[in-house]
Amino acid sequence: HQHLGNVKAASDINRRLDAKRSENPFYHQMLAEIDKENGSFDSSIHHYEKAIRLNRNQHEFYFGLASVYFEKGDFERSKRLLKMAKRKAGTGKMADVYVNKLSALSSFVASASIN
């Protein structure tokens, strides 16, 4: 629309698109991943928490948030969120993946506290 000179229509479309995006948990997951990659951990946390508020059943959101807290050195919170991801994943392969990640995190924390 902007190329046709209809700036108002383009603006309305952009506003509606922004409103839709703000209510899409996967959009917030994407923003959280970008922020995490850029080292903007607090912003990443904000977006993961928004994604979780919008959809509490996606284990990937809890895992992503756990990974950010791990990067920040908050291993206890990371562990709690990994447990939540495991619960949300139910049974099967993903639950097993989270069991392994929890085990690895526990080993890491134990070895870090020894050194």
Sequence and secondary structure as in RCSB ss.txt:
>XXXX:A:sequence
HQHLGNVKAASDINRRLDAKRSENPFYHQMLAEIDKENGSFDSSIHHYEKAIRLNRNQHEFYFGLASVYFEKGDF
ERSKRLLKMAKRKAGTGKMADVYVNKLSALSSFVASASIN
>XXXX:A:secstr
 GGGT HHHHHHHHHHHHHHHHT HHHHHHHHHHHHHTT HHHHHHHHHHHHHH TT HHHHHHHHHHHHHTT H
HHHHHHHHHHHHHH SSHHHHHHHHHHHHHHHHHHHHHH 
